[in-house]
């Protein structure tokens, strides 16, 4: 399951391995550049908070855009079973029950 922040345009929840895989495989067709730079992982039990920065540039041109991209991943039996993205670092930290 992959759950995007509902405030993002076109955000939705994707369920099932095939649907999530298809979503991530389609991303490059919208972006000339799509880069994730990991800042750190915070492991807390069955979940991992990934603090990162995403840099994008649309295929139709335009400026390079960089912003935080933070997500919480739920892990079971060594596999990611759920991911949730957040619009702000503060929201991600709150959802994880952590403070910076």
PESULDA-V94430 format. One record per backbone hydrogen bond with DSSP energy under -1.0 kcal/mol. CO is the residue of the C=O (numbers start at 1). NH is the residue of the N-H. If there is no record, write none. Layout:
# PESULDA-V94430
co/nh
CO/NH
CO/NH
This chain:
# PESULDA-V94430
co/nh
1/83
2/14
3/85
5/8
8/11
12/4
14/2
16/20
17/21
18/22
19/23
20/24
21/25
22/26
26/29
27/30
30/59
33/57
35/55
37/53
40/51
42/49
46/75
47/44
48/73
49/42
50/71
51/39
51/40
52/69
53/37
54/67
55/35
56/65
57/32
57/33
58/61
65/56
67/54
70/86
71/50
72/84
73/48
74/81
74/82
76/79
79/76
82/74
83/3
84/72
88/92
89/93
90/94
91/95
92/96
93/98
94/97
